[in-house]
Amino acid sequence: MQPRFPTRPQARFRARFRAARFGGLVAALLAAPARAGDAPGPAPLWPEPDGTLILARPFGRSEISLRLSRRVAGAVDTLTWDGVTFLADTEPGDALQARAEVGSGGGCRRASEAGTPQDPTGEPAARRLRALRAGRSWAETETRMAWDGPSDPADEPPSDCPTGAAAAALPAPILHKRIALGLPGLGNAVEVQARFDLAEAAAALRLEPLAAAVPAEFSSAWRFDPASGGIAPLDPKPGERPDPVILATPEGSHALAVWAPGPPEQEPDAPRPGFAVDAEAGANRLSCRFRVTHAAAGAHAFACYALVGSLADVRAALRTLTAPP
């Protein structure tokens, strides 16, 4: 399955979204069959001695900066703009990363890109990153995801997903991801294209190409209405919603939103995106999700976008992305 692209943004974005965005390494991976059991190659080389990679792009009065890190297997552990940090970053589970829930009920297992200190395999996160390729404002990674441990802070109680040896004995998904800063006319967009390769079929999947823990200072939650282009206050109770969600500081000076394109009109039964804000002590979790039933083994790919800036910036970007053609 190729990544799903928007079908209703303004005309100047359509060519961008329809074009193949995965270049180089990831293009080759997408063209090849899923290889979840392949052995990793040589360890990727990081440009900074501390095992990090910085992506940056100017926006408004500042610069949006993302830091990918070896300690979280290539996920983003820092996102800043205008002197403010948009990620809680107190533990690996707070990273801006991809997550997956495979199966349902007693057969459910959860996996994450960054992993947790309770990773059942005990393998360091750095060894799960199998490939890294980057430019000034984009990066492509290949990562073996980690099954979540029993104390995973991103679990949403109640959860009946097994942990420990029950999950560790099964092949974890392989994640192929491209993250890039900026779209034409939208310098505050963080684009995430994620392909999850499954070693076996699953009765159900919940795939999160983009999930993050936002600091508690972002305490105002909003729902964006694509029909009117307006926003309304949102009670951050657990659960998915069909409309994009925004977390902002009370005065609206800084905000982070998530959005994803729906399936093409000719695919009415294809998975549709859902958005969630889950309040926790010290942080709020923000995510973009897709659910797949009767998922075959192999590749499942989707695109999600984070929008950074002030509340007015984020709302303007959402209006642009959801405007009729």
Residue pairs with C-beta under 8 A, 6 or more apart in sequence:
1 195
1 299
1 300
1 301
2 30
2 301
3 21
3 22
3 193
3 194
3 195
3 301
3 302
3 303
4 261
4 263
4 264
4 270
4 301
4 302
4 303
5 17
5 18
5 261
5 303
6 13
6 14
6 17
6 261
6 262
6 321
7 261
7 262
7 263
7 264
7 265
8 261
8 262
8 322
8 323
8 324
8 325
9 17
9 261
9 320
9 321
9 322
9 323
9 325
10 320
10 323
10 325
11 325
12 184
12 185
13 183
13 184
13 185
13 186
13 320
13 321
14 325
16 183
16 184
17 261
20 27
21 178
21 180
21 191
21 193
22 29
22 30
22 140
22 176
22 178
22 193
23 140
24 133
24 140
25 131
25 133
25 140
25 142
26 133
26 140
26 142
26 176
26 177
26 178
26 193
26 195
29 142
29 176
29 195
30 176
30 195
30 299
30 301
33 298
34 174
34 197
34 198
34 199
34 297
34 298
34 299
35 174
35 197
36 171
36 173
36 174
36 197
36 198
36 199
37 171
37 199
38 174
40 127
40 130
40 144
41 130
41 131
43 126
43 127
43 129
44 74
44 129
44 130
44 131
44 132
45 132
46 52
46 53
46 70
46 132
47 53
47 134
48 54
51 69
51 70
51 71
51 126
52 67
52 68
52 69
52 70
53 67
53 68
53 69
53 132
53 134
53 139
54 65
54 66
54 67
54 68
55 65
55 66
55 67
55 68
55 134
55 136
55 137
55 138
55 139
55 179
55 180
55 181
56 63
56 64
56 65
56 66
56 136
56 137
56 181
57 63
57 64
57 136
57 137
57 181
57 182
57 187
58 64
58 187
59 81
59 182
59 187
59 188
59 308
59 309
60 82
60 187
60 188
60 309
60 310
60 313
61 82
62 81
62 82
62 83
63 81
64 79
64 80
64 81
64 181
64 187
64 188
64 190
64 308
65 78
65 79
65 80
65 81
66 76
66 78
66 79
66 96
66 179
66 181
66 190
67 76
67 77
67 78
67 79
68 74
68 75
68 76
68 77
68 132
68 134
68 139
68 141
68 179
69 75
69 76
69 77
69 78
69 95
70 125
70 126
70 129
71 77
71 92
71 125
71 126
72 92
72 95
72 97
72 113
72 114
72 115
72 125
73 113
73 114
73 115
73 125
73 126
73 128
73 129
73 143
73 146
74 113
74 129
74 132
74 139
74 141
74 143
74 177
75 92
75 95
75 96
75 97
75 98
75 113
75 114
75 143
76 87
76 95
76 96
76 97
76 179
76 212
77 87
77 89
77 92
77 94
77 95
77 96
77 114
78 85
78 87
78 89
79 85
79 86
79 87
79 96
79 190
79 212
79 256
79 306
79 308
80 86
81 188
81 254
81 308
81 309
82 253
82 254
84 254
85 215
86 212
86 214
86 215
86 218
86 254
86 256
86 308
87 94
87 95
87 96
87 212
87 213
87 214
87 215
88 94
88 213
88 214
88 215
88 216
88 282
88 283
89 95
89 213
90 213
90 282
90 283
91 116
91 117
91 153
92 112
92 114
92 115
92 116
92 117
92 125
93 112
93 114
93 116
93 152
93 153
93 154
93 213
94 153
94 212
94 213
94 283
95 113
95 114
95 212
95 213
96 190
96 210
96 211
96 212
96 306
97 112
97 113
97 114
97 211
97 212
98 112
98 113
98 145
98 175
98 177
98 192
98 194
98 196
98 207
98 208
98 209
98 210
98 211
99 110
99 111
99 112
99 113
99 154
99 207
99 208
99 211
99 287
100 110
100 111
100 112
100 145
100 173
100 196
100 205
100 206
100 207
100 208
101 108
101 109
101 110
101 111
101 161
101 204
101 205
101 206
101 207
102 108
102 109
102 110
102 111
102 173
102 198
102 202
102 204
102 205
103 109
103 161
103 202
103 203
103 204
104 203
104 204
105 160
106 160
106 162
107 203
108 159
108 160
108 161
108 162
108 204
109 147
109 148
109 161
109 162
109 166
109 167
109 170
110 147
110 148
110 152
110 154
110 155
110 159
110 161
110 163
110 167
111 145
111 146
111 147
111 148
111 167
111 172
111 173
112 145
112 146
112 148
112 152
112 154
113 143
113 145
113 146
113 175
113 177
114 125
114 146
115 125
115 128
115 145
115 146
116 146
116 148
116 149
116 151
116 152
116 153
117 149
117 151
118 148
118 149
118 150
118 151
118 152
118 163
119 125
119 146
119 147
119 149
120 147
120 149
120 163
120 164
120 165
120 167
120 168
121 146
121 147
121 168
123 146
125 146
128 143
128 144
128 145
128 146
129 141
129 142
129 143
130 142
130 143
130 144
130 174
131 140
131 141
131 142
132 139
132 140
132 141
133 139
133 140
133 141
134 140
137 180
137 181
137 182
138 178
138 179
138 180
138 181
139 178
139 179
139 180
140 176
140 177
140 178
141 175
141 176
141 177
141 179
142 174
142 175
142 176
142 177
143 174
143 175
143 177
144 172
144 173
144 174
144 175
145 172
145 173
145 174
145 175
145 196
146 172
147 163
147 167
147 168
147 170
147 172
148 154
148 155
148 161
148 163
148 167
149 163
149 164
150 163
150 164
152 163
153 280
154 211
154 213
154 285
155 161
156 238
156 278
161 167
170 199
170 200
171 199
171 200
173 196
173 197
173 198
173 199
174 196
174 197
175 194
175 195
175 196
175 197
176 194
176 195
176 197
177 192
177 193
177 194
177 195
177 209
178 191
178 192
178 193
179 190
179 191
179 192
179 193
180 190
180 191
181 187
181 189
181 190
181 191
182 188
182 189
182 191
183 189
183 191
185 320
186 307
186 317
186 320
186 321
188 307
188 308
188 309
188 313
188 314
188 317
189 305
189 306
189 307
189 308
189 317
190 305
190 306
190 307
190 308
191 303
191 305
192 209
192 210
192 303
192 304
192 305
192 306
193 209
193 301
193 302
193 303
194 207
194 209
194 210
194 301
194 302
194 303
194 304
195 299
195 300
195 301
196 205
196 207
196 299
196 300
196 301
197 298
197 299
198 205
198 295
198 296
198 297
198 298
198 299
198 300
199 297
200 297
201 294
201 295
201 296
201 297
202 295
203 293
203 294
203 295
204 291
204 292
204 293
204 294
204 295
205 290
205 291
205 292
205 293
205 295
205 300
206 289
206 290
206 291
207 289
207 290
207 291
207 292
207 300
207 302
208 287
208 288
208 289
208 290
209 260
209 288
209 290
209 302
209 303
209 304
210 258
210 287
210 288
210 304
210 305
210 306
211 285
211 286
211 287
211 288
212 256
212 285
212 286
212 287
212 306
213 280
213 283
213 284
213 285
213 286
214 247
214 256
214 283
214 284
214 285
214 286
215 282
215 283
216 282
216 283
216 284
217 249
218 247
218 248
218 249
218 254
218 255
218 256
218 284
219 247
219 249
219 250
219 284
220 233
220 247
220 248
220 249
220 250
220 252
220 311
221 233
221 234
221 235
221 236
221 245
221 246
221 247
221 248
221 277
221 284
222 231
222 232
222 233
222 234
222 245
222 246
222 247
222 248
222 311
223 231
223 232
223 233
223 234
223 241
223 243
223 244
223 245
223 246
224 230
224 231
224 243
224 244
224 245
224 246
224 257
224 259
224 315
224 318
224 322
225 231
225 232
225 243
226 243
226 244
226 318
226 322
229 315
229 318
229 319
229 322
231 246
231 311
231 315
234 241
234 245
234 246
234 277
236 277
236 278
236 279
236 284
237 279
238 276
238 278
239 276
240 274
240 275
240 276
240 289
241 274
241 275
241 276
242 272
242 273
242 274
242 275
243 275
244 257
244 258
244 259
244 275
244 318
244 322
245 257
245 258
245 275
245 276
245 277
245 286
246 255
246 256
246 257
246 311
246 314
246 315
246 318
247 255
247 256
247 257
247 277
247 284
247 286
248 254
248 255
248 256
248 311
248 314
249 255
252 310
252 311
252 312
253 310
253 311
254 309
254 310
254 311
255 307
255 308
255 309
255 310
255 311
255 313
255 314
256 286
256 306
256 307
256 308
256 314
257 306
257 307
257 314
257 317
257 318
258 275
258 286
258 287
258 288
258 304
258 305
258 306
258 307
259 273
259 275
259 288
259 304
259 305
259 307
259 318
259 321
259 322
260 273
260 275
260 288
260 290
260 302
260 303
260 304
260 305
261 273
261 303
262 272
262 273
263 270
263 271
263 272
264 270
271 290
271 291
271 292
271 302
272 290
273 288
273 289
273 290
273 302
273 304
274 288
274 289
274 290
274 291
275 287
275 288
275 289
276 285
276 286
276 287
276 289
277 284
277 285
277 286
278 284
278 285
278 287
288 304
288 305
290 302
292 300
305 321
307 313
307 314
307 317
307 318
308 314
309 317
